[in-house]
Every structure is written in structure tokens, then in C-alpha cells.
Amino acid sequence: MFIRPDQRSANQLRPIRIVRNFTKHAHGSILVCFGDTQVIVTATVEERVPRHIHILKEENTGWLTAEYSMLPGATNQRTQRERQKVSGRTAEIQRLIGRTLRASVDLTKVGSRTITIDADVIQADGGTRVAAITGGYVALVDCLNKLVADGMLAALPPLNPVAAVSVGLVEGLEILDLNYDEDSTAEVDANVVMNAEGQLIELQLSSERSPLSRAQLNRLVDLADEGIQQLFAEQQSALAQTLSITLPVEAL
């Protein structure tokens, strides 16, 4: 029987931490930690929308996009900066973050504005994309609340929380929230994104070493749902806290 490196039970999340107001200038700024994976996620606003919105002639409709990067020292070997062109992996993760967070907000209610979610991985130990999505929702809510506070929006747009987690099959054991060691040896690994109504927003699954039965897939999705419900509680707990000044890094 496979024993997890950190002694967690099969259905146990890593310690989750969401720190809001992490940097000074962004409309929304958080540090999200899934165990040793740490990601800074910011949400900023520009008073314009991309060309395809203009072509569709959707007046006062906003847009949300995302960018993702891994800092050079985020892993045990230096990651080359992507200065000219992003890798296929980075492009895929950026599109995933953008798609899933667009599903959480009614963009027809934000005006002709573009919200950019920037996810910068400062330490990677598996699950960077799901951490970015889960933390990105909190950054988005803070961003929209700031627009309301500044008089740029009359009210908060309708929101449907989203969160994400990884699940996988390692040595025959179905496990939740894989760290790097588990992910790198998994027979099957998946990233699952759901909304607060329990609906699937995205399911990315790869059978690395052996096929997966339909019954196993259903159990993995159920396991992800169990973890995501806990992540919703973490998001709401973080959003319930009163913000004051930016938290100094040395205070973490």
C-alpha cells in the first residue's frame, strides 16, 4: 500500500493558506499556498477591452484574461525566464486560468474593462495551476470590491465561486491534492475545477501509465469534489477577514 511522503491520508489536502492584500498596487492581491506550493496572484484592471469584444459589438461587456509564470528559483533547478515566447505548458495554464475564472463572474456587469489575473509561482511543489485558480478567485473578488468602493461599479457583479484541486492514482491508491513527488510517479493525474453548485468547469486528466475505468474516474471526481468543498470554505474564510494594510513579507 502506498504511503504518502508527508503522511497525509488519501483524502487530505495539504495545509492551505490564503493571504489577501499581499502587495500594494494591484486591485486584488493574494498569496496562496497549497503546502509548499506558493503562488502570488494579482488582479488588475484596464479601461479597455480586446479587439474581439469590439468586433462582437458587445457594449459595456468586460473581459478577463490571465498570465502565468514560474520564477527562476521556484524549483530545485533554475527555470529559464520566458522572455520572447511562452512555452506550450505556460500557454495552456494561462488559458485554463482565464477560462475558469471567466466562468465565475458575469462580465456583462463590469463595463468595458479588462481584468488581468497574473499568477507568479514563487515556489513549486505540484498543483501550481489549481492553486492559481483557487487563489485567483479571491483576488478577483477583492478586485471587483475595489471597483465598487472606488465608484467605478454600482454593485458587485453576480459571482459563482470556483476552486480547483488535483487528484490522482499512485500505486493503485486514489489520492487528493498531489505534491510533486506524487504527481511525478502517478499512474493517472487530473486537475478538476468546479463551481459552488458542484458543476464541473474543467477536467484535465492524463493516464500516464495505465488506463482508467469509468468507475475510477467517477471516484476521482468525487474525491476532487470533497477537496474543493474544503477549498470553498478556505476562500470564504479569507474573504470574511477585514483588510487593513499590506502584510509585510517578514510577518509571514
C-alpha positions as CSV (number, residue, x, y, z in Angstrom):
1,M,0.0,0.0,0.0
2,F,1.3,3.4,-1.0
3,I,2.1,5.7,1.9
4,R,2.2,9.4,1.1
5,P,5.5,11.1,1.6
6,D,4.0,13.7,4.1
7,Q,1.9,11.0,5.9
8,R,-1.4,12.6,4.7
9,S,-4.5,10.4,4.4
10,A,-5.7,9.7,0.8
11,N,-8.4,12.4,1.0
12,Q,-6.5,15.0,2.9
13,L,-5.5,18.4,1.5
14,R,-2.1,19.9,2.2
15,P,-2.2,22.9,4.6
16,I,-4.0,25.7,2.7
17,R,-3.2,29.4,3.3
18,I,-4.7,32.4,1.5
19,V,-3.2,35.8,2.5
20,R,-5.1,38.8,1.0
21,N,-3.7,42.3,0.3
22,F,-0.3,40.8,-0.3
23,T,1.1,43.6,-2.5
24,K,0.3,47.3,-2.6
25,H,-0.7,48.4,-6.0
26,A,-2.9,45.7,-7.6
27,H,-6.7,45.9,-7.3
28,G,-6.6,42.4,-5.8
29,S,-3.5,40.7,-4.5
30,I,-3.1,37.4,-2.6
31,L,-0.6,34.8,-1.7
32,V,-2.0,31.3,-1.9
33,C,-0.2,28.3,-0.5
34,F,-1.0,24.6,-1.1
35,G,1.6,23.1,1.2
36,D,5.0,24.1,-0.2
37,T,3.5,25.4,-3.4
38,Q,3.3,29.2,-3.2
39,V,1.8,31.5,-5.8
40,I,1.3,35.3,-5.8
41,V,-1.9,36.1,-7.7
42,T,-2.9,39.7,-8.6
43,A,-5.9,41.1,-10.4
44,T,-5.6,44.4,-12.2
45,V,-8.0,46.5,-14.3
46,E,-7.6,48.3,-17.6
47,E,-10.2,50.7,-19.0
48,R,-10.3,48.9,-22.4
49,V,-11.3,45.5,-23.9
50,P,-9.6,43.4,-26.5
51,R,-10.4,43.7,-30.2
52,H,-12.6,40.7,-30.4
53,I,-15.1,42.3,-27.9
54,H,-15.3,45.3,-30.2
55,I,-15.8,43.1,-33.2
56,L,-18.8,41.4,-31.5
57,K,-20.1,44.9,-30.6
58,E,-20.9,43.9,-27.1
59,E,-21.3,47.3,-25.5
60,N,-20.2,47.6,-21.9
61,T,-19.1,44.0,-21.8
62,G,-15.9,43.3,-20.0
63,W,-13.2,40.6,-20.4
64,L,-11.0,38.6,-18.1
65,T,-7.6,37.1,-19.1
66,A,-4.7,35.5,-17.3
67,E,-0.9,35.2,-17.4
68,Y,1.1,32.6,-15.6
69,S,4.8,32.4,-14.9
70,M,7.2,30.4,-12.8
71,L,10.0,32.3,-11.2
72,P,13.5,31.0,-11.9
73,G,14.1,29.9,-8.3
74,A,10.7,28.2,-7.9
75,T,12.1,24.7,-8.4
76,N,15.2,22.9,-7.4
77,Q,16.7,23.6,-10.9
78,R,16.6,27.1,-12.3
79,T,13.7,27.8,-14.7
80,Q,14.6,29.9,-17.7
81,R,12.6,33.1,-18.0
82,E,10.2,33.1,-20.9
83,R,11.1,36.5,-22.3
84,Q,10.2,36.2,-26.0
85,K,7.7,33.4,-26.3
86,V,5.9,31.3,-23.6
87,S,6.1,27.6,-23.7
88,G,3.2,25.4,-24.6
89,R,2.7,24.4,-20.9
90,T,2.6,28.1,-19.9
91,A,0.1,29.0,-22.6
92,E,-2.1,26.0,-21.7
93,I,-2.1,27.0,-18.0
94,Q,-2.9,30.7,-18.8
95,R,-5.9,29.7,-20.9
96,L,-7.1,27.4,-18.2
97,I,-6.9,30.1,-15.5
98,G,-8.7,32.6,-17.8
99,R,-11.4,30.2,-18.8
100,T,-12.2,29.0,-15.4
101,L,-12.3,32.5,-13.8
102,R,-14.4,33.9,-16.6
103,A,-17.0,31.2,-15.6
104,S,-17.1,32.8,-12.1
105,V,-18.3,36.3,-12.9
106,D,-20.9,37.9,-15.1
107,L,-18.6,40.0,-17.3
108,T,-21.6,41.9,-18.8
109,K,-21.8,43.7,-15.5
110,V,-18.2,45.0,-15.2
111,G,-18.3,47.6,-18.0
112,S,-15.8,47.9,-20.9
113,R,-12.9,46.8,-18.8
114,T,-10.3,44.1,-18.9
115,I,-9.3,42.2,-15.7
116,T,-6.0,40.5,-15.9
117,I,-5.1,37.7,-13.4
118,D,-1.4,37.3,-13.0
119,A,-0.2,34.1,-11.3
120,D,3.5,34.1,-10.4
121,V,4.8,30.9,-8.9
122,I,7.5,31.6,-6.3
123,Q,7.8,28.0,-5.1
124,A,6.6,24.9,-6.8
125,D,5.7,21.5,-5.3
126,G,2.9,20.4,-7.5
127,G,-0.5,21.8,-8.1
128,T,0.5,25.3,-9.2
129,R,-2.3,25.8,-11.6
130,V,-5.0,24.7,-9.2
131,A,-3.6,26.9,-6.5
132,A,-3.6,29.8,-9.0
133,I,-7.3,29.2,-9.8
134,T,-8.3,28.9,-6.2
135,G,-6.4,32.0,-5.1
136,G,-7.3,33.8,-8.3
137,Y,-11.0,33.8,-7.4
138,V,-10.2,35.5,-4.1
139,A,-8.0,38.1,-5.9
140,L,-10.9,38.7,-8.4
141,V,-13.4,39.3,-5.7
142,D,-11.1,41.8,-4.0
143,C,-10.6,43.5,-7.3
144,L,-14.3,43.8,-8.0
145,N,-15.0,45.1,-4.5
146,K,-12.3,47.8,-5.0
147,L,-14.1,48.9,-8.2
148,V,-17.3,49.2,-6.2
149,A,-15.6,51.1,-3.4
150,D,-14.0,53.5,-5.9
151,G,-17.3,54.2,-7.5
152,M,-16.4,52.5,-10.8
153,L,-19.1,49.9,-10.4
154,A,-22.5,50.5,-8.8
155,A,-22.7,47.0,-7.3
156,L,-20.7,43.8,-7.2
157,P,-21.5,41.6,-10.3
158,P,-23.1,38.2,-9.9
159,L,-20.4,35.7,-8.8
160,N,-20.3,31.9,-8.7
161,P,-17.2,30.8,-6.7
162,V,-14.8,28.4,-8.4
163,A,-11.9,26.4,-7.0
164,A,-9.6,23.6,-8.2
165,V,-7.7,20.7,-6.9
166,S,-5.6,17.8,-8.3
167,V,-6.4,14.1,-7.8
168,G,-4.6,11.1,-9.0
169,L,-3.8,7.4,-8.8
170,V,-0.5,6.4,-7.3
171,E,0.3,2.7,-6.8
172,G,-3.4,2.0,-7.1
173,L,-4.4,4.5,-4.4
174,E,-6.8,7.3,-5.3
175,I,-5.4,10.5,-3.6
176,L,-6.3,14.2,-3.3
177,D,-4.0,17.2,-3.8
178,L,-0.8,15.7,-5.2
179,N,2.6,17.2,-4.4
180,Y,5.4,17.0,-6.9
181,D,6.8,13.6,-5.8
182,E,3.3,12.1,-6.1
183,D,2.5,13.8,-9.4
184,S,5.8,12.7,-11.0
185,T,5.1,9.0,-10.2
186,A,1.3,8.9,-10.7
187,E,-0.4,6.4,-13.0
188,V,-3.1,8.9,-13.5
189,D,-3.3,12.6,-12.6
190,A,-6.1,15.1,-13.1
191,N,-6.9,18.7,-12.4
192,V,-10.6,19.4,-11.5
193,V,-12.3,22.8,-11.4
194,M,-15.8,23.1,-10.0
195,N,-18.2,25.9,-9.1
196,A,-20.1,26.3,-5.8
197,E,-23.1,24.4,-7.3
198,G,-20.9,21.3,-7.7
199,Q,-20.8,21.6,-11.5
200,L,-17.7,20.8,-13.4
201,I,-16.0,23.8,-15.1
202,E,-12.9,21.9,-16.3
203,L,-11.5,18.4,-16.1
204,Q,-7.9,17.8,-17.3
205,L,-6.9,14.1,-17.0
206,S,-4.0,12.1,-18.2
207,S,-3.5,8.4,-18.0
208,E,0.3,8.2,-17.7
209,R,0.9,4.5,-17.1
210,S,-2.3,2.6,-17.2
211,P,-5.9,3.1,-18.5
212,L,-8.6,4.4,-16.1
213,S,-12.0,2.8,-15.7
214,R,-15.2,4.8,-15.7
215,A,-15.8,3.8,-12.1
216,Q,-12.3,5.0,-11.1
217,L,-12.9,8.3,-12.9
218,N,-16.2,8.8,-11.0
219,R,-14.4,8.2,-7.7
220,L,-11.6,10.6,-8.6
221,V,-14.2,13.3,-9.4
222,D,-16.0,12.6,-6.1
223,L,-12.7,12.9,-4.3
224,A,-12.0,16.2,-6.0
225,D,-15.4,17.5,-5.1
226,E,-14.7,16.6,-1.4
227,G,-11.5,18.7,-1.5
228,I,-13.0,21.5,-3.5
229,Q,-15.7,22.0,-0.9
230,Q,-13.0,22.5,1.7
231,L,-11.3,25.0,-0.6
232,F,-14.6,27.0,-0.9
233,A,-14.6,27.2,2.9
234,E,-11.0,28.5,2.8
235,Q,-11.9,31.1,0.2
236,Q,-14.9,32.3,2.2
237,S,-12.9,32.4,5.4
238,A,-10.2,34.5,3.8
239,L,-12.8,36.9,2.2
240,A,-14.5,37.3,5.6
241,Q,-11.4,38.8,7.1
242,T,-11.2,42.5,7.4
243,L,-8.4,44.0,5.3
244,S,-6.1,46.7,6.8
245,I,-2.6,47.4,5.5
246,T,-0.5,45.3,3.2
247,L,1.0,42.5,5.2
248,P,4.8,42.8,5.3
249,V,6.6,39.7,3.9
250,E,8.7,39.3,7.0
251,A,5.5,38.9,9.0
252,L,4.5,35.7,7.2
